Each structure stands twice: as C-alpha cells, then as structure tokens.
C-alpha cells in the first residue's frame, strides 16, 4: 500500500511534486471527474501515486514546449501565471460578479507595480499616478490600482458594468449592509414558506438522489464512460425517459407552474415561475433600502443570484441555448439534474460571500481615488465628468493629468457586452447602449466590422490623449489575429514600442487549444 495516499497526503505530495499549491479539493475533483480512481482500505479513501504521476505528466511539462512550437518562441510563459490557483486569480472582489472577457488581476499587477525583470525592463507607473481604463468592464484595473497605491479612472458604455466596478472599489457601511441583508433574507424565507414549491423541490431532490445512486454512481459511472464501457448517449437518454414521469407527477401533485406560455422578455423566457416570483419579491424589498451605497451592493448581489438561477443546464451558463424546464442528464456532474425552483440558497451564499470579499478588499485598499464613469470613451470629457461625480478627484486629475492606460479593449465580434447581463437590464431598468459598443458580436468579424472597430478604438485613444501627461504609457491587451493594432496605433498618433505575448491557459470557451494574446505597449509617436 506504499503507492496509495489519502486525499490529504496526495495534496501534500502533489504540491511538492508540481512545486505549486495543490489542495485536497483539487484531488477530490480528479476523483469526482474520473481522472484518477478512488480506492478503499480500512474505510479510508485512497488514490494511487502512480496514477497521479501519469495524469500530471499527461498535462504538464510538454505544454510550454508544445505551445511555443505552435505559437512561437516569443511566447512569454512567465505571463501565463500557471502556478496560481483559481482562488488567486479570483481573489477578493474580483469574483463579486461573473463577467465575460476580463483579464486576471496578476496581469494588471505585473505592468502597474514597481518591479522589473527580463521582460519588463522599466517601471511605468509609480504610487500616486493616475491610470485610465477606457474599457473598464468589471473594474479589474481600478481594483488593482487601489491595492498598489495608484489612482484610477474607468470608463464604460454599459451602466451595469459601471455599477459593478464602482461597487467593488467604493466604501460601504458594513453594519448597515448586513442589517439590510438579514431583513431581506428573513422576508424572503417567509415568502417562500407560504408557497409549496420548497416541499416540491425537497421531494424531487430525494427522488433524484435515490435514482442517481442507482444509475449514476460517482465516480464509477464517469470512469466507465471514459473507458467506453458505457455508450453515454444511449444510456442517459434511456434513464432520462425513465425519470421524467416521476418529475411530471410531482409537478402535478404540487400544482407547480413552470413558465408562462408567451414570454415577453429575458426574465420571462429564462426563469421558472417560482424563481421569477422570488426575484420580483426581493427586488421590491431592495427598493426600500435607503442607503444608496448599500442599495448598489445589494443590487449586485441580486444580479449575481439571478444569473445563477436561469433555467439552463449546469454546463451551459455561459452560452444559453434553450431554457430547461424539466430534469435532464448533466454532463458536468454525470447524473440527472434539475432546474432551479428557488433562489434562496444562492441568495444566502452570495450575500455572505459578497460581504466577506468587500471586507477583504477594504483592508487592502490604499487611500487613493478610484471611480468608473458611465459614458462613451470616444467622446467623454473625463475631467468634467469626474468633477461632477467627485470634485476633489476631478480637480486633482485635471491638475496632475493621467499617466497612461492599462486596458483590454473588446475583441472584434466576440461578445455582446450588454446582452451578457440581459437579466439585469430587464429587472433593474438600466438604459442599454448596445449600438454604442465597439466590436460587438452582433456586428460580426467581416471587413466592415473590422474597419468600424479600428475607427472606434482609434477614437478612444485620441480622446484619451487630451487628458494625458507627457511621456504617457498605454498598454492594451488584445488577440490581434487580424493585425489591426498597428493601424490603430498609427491613427492615434502613437507607435508600438513593445509587444508582450502571453499564453492564455484558462479560457471559458470550449476550444481549449493553444491561444495567445498580445499586450501592446504604445507611446507618443
């Protein structure tokens, strides 16, 4: 038995073997998803060291060389940050709300902090400087500036993006916040207790647990699928059909209405009726909150909650194909799962998590200014808008001026930035500015879309230059597969003085192949 390790022993061994922190949860994940087998001995759950070595060798070691062969020797592997855990790249407020297309905070730190190395040979920003992110998104640049002693201004065309960014960096009365959350949670629990869908869901979960233990034992089922001992498609279709009558029987017995027949908007289409009822109930409670800063935090919590409660499969949260209104086979979990019928568990989880993350970041923040302005970065008067929002910061910025940019502009035809939060726009009534997005998915990636993109990004840079110090530094993170950034730089009267090519290892898209992005360093021509 010397080759076999407990989960805790395996995490300690793997941490030393890989020279990075591997948690017990990481090992449990490998077992759950059939990457390694689980063995039993005297009641202990064990894994084989030999199997772990075989697994790690299959994914590590060769990757850097393989990627450099496909993407070029100029790939800066140090900027992959492959030694970090997910908890590092989603630290404190960076996981306050899901957002497509954001970069990891460590990439921002690399260029904003005061270190130098073989690639970054000089310091570009010093404590007290002002950095601009004209495509603020979820506010990553602003947040890291706050940690590093830099002031930061964000600009975003999306009112919802500006809300997320400002909630992350602004101070809040935690005592008042927690009191309001307790009040709303108690009211929600009372509201749920007066309906019967909680009893329905509890009975459904009991039935599913019995059924899944019998037909989808973990991890044995996934291992058999991986080893092709089971034809997954045929097997799961048969089992879905067996369980569905049980589900329909419970619906009828508890008189549960699933959805309305003619959906009028995103919320009508993507939320089951019991969930929709709870969403609107909490929204009414939110309206009663008097403290504006607290109300904004709770708005983000509610948005994060309802995003997780859409009627879709667990594997389809990012793309949304068709609403799911019945039990289904879940490829992610390898068993029969169900859509959500209540928001309460997610609401409570995110309420607690948000307070903890805001407190953690509050202890790290320096005494510097950060604010995100909602507006069009092509035309916005940053100094004037800042003075409207915060006269002290506005006056200071107009006097000192902005040192430069660190930003990730939208990619051509990749994401519809308003549509990814359509549920929030529906519920909260934010004004949408889809037509003002630069390079949205709905415009495609053809020649006309690329030319429009070049013009848009060039206009943003030319507008930003009005507010810069002399000898500014601009860093733009982009996957320039169409080679359009040299033209953008020329249009903006700038020159590309350096390019940092980094591998992107943890992508949300289904294509997990070798992929790189460029950090373009631009200066005045």
Helices and strands as residue ranges (DSSP letters): E 4-6, H 7-18, H 24-32, E 39-41, E 44-48, H 49-59, H 62-71, G 77-80, H 86-89, G 92-95, H 105-112, E 130-133, H 140-148, E 151-156, H 159-169, H 174-193, H 197-215, H 220-226, H 232-254, H 266-270, H 273-287, H 292-308, E 328-330, E 335-337, H 344-364, E 370-374, H 382-389, H 391-400, E 402-407, G 419-421, H 422-428, G 434-436, G 441-443, H 447-465, E 468-478, H 485-491, E 494-503, E 516-524
